[in-house]
Amino acid sequence: MHGVVGYSPGVFDLFHVGHLDLLRRAGAECDRLVVGVLTDELAEGLWGARPVVPLIERMEIVGHVRQVAEAVPLETADLRGAWRSLGFHRVFTGCPDCLGGEDAERDLAGTGVPVTHFTGLAETGSPVLRDALLGSGPRTSVA
């Protein structure tokens, strides 16, 4: 028995302090945190672009965060299916348009799984990093 199992689905591309903040906060609210890392294909299907960092590398990074007990590949957007296979008790998300965001309560209706939407996460996000890499945003650092 693992006590309260938390679940946080996401792409976790271009891993940054916002991701770390989310996982730290989620880990503090459960006994065991499982992270569902979206496959490249699922991310592309949902958001129209493949992640910069391949799935295997994103899983390796996420899996080495101290608060994460296990990183698993997430091949479908079916949160109820993930709940059936993983048996989590809570879902944690950091943005309303992320998988596990605003639609999570509807997707998990009747399961008794509460969804926690963290706000006030660190401001650096994947879109900011992606824009900087593509040269479409203002340069904010020497990196």
N, C-alpha and C positions, 0 to 999 in steps of 0.2 A: 504494500500500500504506500502510495506516494503523497497522501494528503491532497491538497488542492493543486490540480494540474492546470497551469495557464497555457494559453496558446496565442501566438502572435504571428499572423501571416503577413508576408510582404516580399517585395522584390529584393531589397537590401543591395541595390546596385550602387556602385561608387560609395562604399560604406563610409559614413561620416558620423560626426558627434551627435547628430539628431537621432540616428539609428541607435547609437550607444545609449543615449539618454532614454529612449523608449524601452530598450531591453533592460536597463538597470531598474527603471520604475516598475516595469511588468514583473521582473524577478523579485522585487521587494513585496509584491502582493500575492505571491503564490509560493507553494513549496517546491514545485518543479515546473520549469518553463520549457515548453516545446515550441520551436519556431518553424513555421512552414515557409520555405523559401520557394517562390514561384519559379517554375521552369522558364527557360528562355521563350519557349513557344507560348506558354500561357501569358507571360508578360506582354509579348508582342500582340497576341490576340486581344488582350484587354486594353492596351494603351497604344498600339500601333507602332511600337519600336522594340527591337531586341535590347536587352541589357548590354552595357558595355563590357561588364565583367561576366564571364561564363558561370553557369550554375554551380559547377563543382568548386570553383574558387569562392563564390559567394557563400556556399554552404560551409566551406572550411573556415572562412572568416567568422561567420555568425556562430559556428560551433565552438569557437575558441573564446567567445565572450564568457566571462566567469559565471554570469547569471543563467546562461543557457545550458540546460541539461541535455538537449538533443535538437539537432537541426534535421528536418526531413524535407524532401522535395515535395512541392505542391503542384500537381499536374492539372487540377481542375479548380474552378472557382466555387465549387460546392462545399460550403462551410459545414452543412449538415452531414455530408459524407465524411469530411475530416473529423467531425465530432464523433461519428459512429466508430471510425477506425482508431482514433487516438484517445477517446474518452476524456477530453479536457472538461474542466469545470468553469473556466472563465476565458474570455477573449479580450485581448488588449490591442489597441490600434493607436496610431499617431496622427492620422489624417482622415477627414471625412470621405475623400474620394478613393482611399486605398481599399483593397480587399479587406473585409472586416470593418469597413467604415460604416456609413449611414445605413446601408442595406443589411448589415449583420443582424440587427435585432429581428428583422423580418425573416431572414434566412434561418435563424435559429429559434423562431417562435415555437413555443411548446416544449422546448428542451430544458428550460430552466437555466440556461447558460447566460449569465449577464455579460454585457459588452462594456468595457471601460474605454472611453475615448480620452486619451491624454492630450492636454493642451499645454501650451507654454514650453514645448520642447525646444531644444537648441535650434537656432534659426538656419544654420547651414543645412541645405537640403539637396537632394539629388538633382532637381531642376537647376539650381544655382550652379552646381558643379558641372552639369552637362553643358549649360550655356557657356561657362568659362572655357571648357574644353573645345567647344565649337567656335569660340571667338565671337559669339553673338551678344555677350553681356560685357559690362564694364569690368576692367581688370581690378580686382580687389586685393591682390596679393602678389608676391614675387614668384609664387609657385607656378 
